[in-house]
Amino acid sequence: MVNTKKVCDLCGLPVEVPGFTLKTKEGDKAFCCEGCKGIYQLLNEDQLLPDSNED
């Protein structure tokens, strides 16, 4: 069986809790925690896509 566990797009740790994701111009990014997600947002503001649920 192939290991399909995702790793954090910032620090490389395993993503064990779903929900810490961002949509970017390069595709969806997954993070292991809110801290990594927030740091990625700060460093890559120009690459983020708007949430589709914003009115």
C-alpha positions as CSV (number, residue, x, y, z in Angstrom):
1,M,0.0,0.0,0.0
2,V,1.3,3.5,-0.9
3,N,1.6,6.1,1.8
4,T,-0.5,9.0,0.7
5,K,-0.2,11.1,3.9
6,K,0.2,14.8,3.1
7,V,3.0,16.9,4.4
8,C,2.8,20.6,5.4
9,D,3.6,22.9,2.6
10,L,5.6,25.2,5.0
11,C,7.5,23.0,7.5
12,G,7.2,19.5,6.1
13,L,5.5,17.9,9.1
14,P,2.7,15.4,8.5
15,V,-0.8,17.0,8.0
16,E,-2.9,15.1,10.6
17,V,-5.8,17.6,11.1
18,P,-7.8,18.7,8.0
19,G,-8.9,22.2,7.6
20,F,-5.7,24.2,7.4
21,T,-5.7,24.8,3.6
22,L,-5.3,27.7,1.2
23,K,-6.1,28.1,-2.4
24,T,-3.1,29.6,-4.4
25,K,-2.2,30.3,-8.0
26,E,0.0,27.1,-7.7
27,G,-2.9,24.9,-6.4
28,D,-4.2,24.0,-3.0
29,K,-1.7,24.1,-0.1
30,A,-2.2,22.1,3.1
31,F,-0.7,22.9,6.5
32,C,-0.2,21.0,9.7
33,C,-1.5,23.9,11.9
34,E,-2.9,27.4,12.0
35,G,0.6,28.8,12.6
36,C,2.1,27.4,9.5
37,K,-1.0,28.5,7.5
38,G,-0.7,32.1,8.8
39,I,3.1,32.3,8.1
40,Y,2.5,31.1,4.6
41,Q,-0.2,33.7,4.1
42,L,2.1,36.5,5.3
43,L,5.0,35.4,3.1
44,N,2.9,34.7,-0.1
45,E,0.0,37.2,-0.1
46,D,0.5,37.8,-3.9
47,Q,0.0,34.1,-4.6
48,L,-3.3,33.6,-2.7
49,L,-6.7,33.3,-4.4
50,P,-9.8,34.8,-2.8
51,D,-12.2,32.4,-0.9
52,S,-15.0,31.3,-3.1
53,N,-17.5,31.8,-0.2
54,E,-16.9,35.5,0.1
55,D,-19.8,37.6,-1.1
